[in-house]
């Protein structure tokens, strides 16, 4: 049973680590998305004469 507990603890730790990686990735992607929207607005504004 101690092997099963160790395996579960290891699995839970890996899931937590993966969750933090996904959170960090989401933050990075949100930043890129905001930058893309801002730059697109700038380009569209210039092309439409705004």
C-alpha positions as CSV (number, residue, x, y, z in Angstrom):
1,X,0.0,0.0,0.0
2,X,2.9,2.4,0.6
3,X,3.9,1.9,-3.0
4,X,0.4,3.0,-4.1
5,X,0.5,6.1,-1.8
6,X,3.9,7.0,-3.2
7,X,2.7,6.6,-6.7
8,X,-0.4,8.7,-6.0
9,X,1.7,11.4,-4.4
10,X,4.1,11.4,-7.4
11,X,1.1,11.6,-9.8
12,X,-0.5,14.5,-7.9
13,X,2.8,16.4,-7.8
14,X,3.2,16.0,-11.6
15,X,-0.4,17.2,-12.2
16,X,0.3,20.2,-10.0
17,X,3.5,21.0,-11.9
18,X,1.6,20.6,-15.2
19,X,-1.1,22.9,-14.0
20,X,1.4,25.6,-13.2
21,X,3.0,25.2,-16.7
22,X,-0.5,25.6,-18.2
23,X,-1.2,28.7,-16.1
24,X,2.1,30.3,-17.2
25,X,1.4,29.5,-20.8
26,X,-2.1,31.0,-20.5
27,X,-0.5,34.3,-19.2
28,X,1.9,34.4,-22.1
29,X,-0.8,33.7,-24.7
30,X,-3.0,36.4,-23.2
31,X,-0.2,38.9,-23.5
32,X,0.4,38.0,-27.1
33,X,-3.3,38.2,-27.8
34,X,-3.5,41.7,-26.3
35,X,-0.5,42.8,-28.3
36,X,-1.9,41.4,-31.5
37,X,-5.2,43.2,-31.0
38,X,-3.5,46.4,-30.2
39,X,-1.3,46.2,-33.3
40,X,-4.2,45.2,-35.5
41,X,-6.2,48.2,-34.3
42,X,-3.2,50.4,-35.1
43,X,-2.8,49.0,-38.6
44,X,-6.5,49.0,-39.4
45,X,-6.9,52.5,-38.1
46,X,-4.1,53.7,-40.4
47,X,-5.5,51.9,-43.4
48,X,-9.0,53.3,-42.8
49,X,-7.6,56.8,-42.3
50,X,-8.6,57.0,-38.7
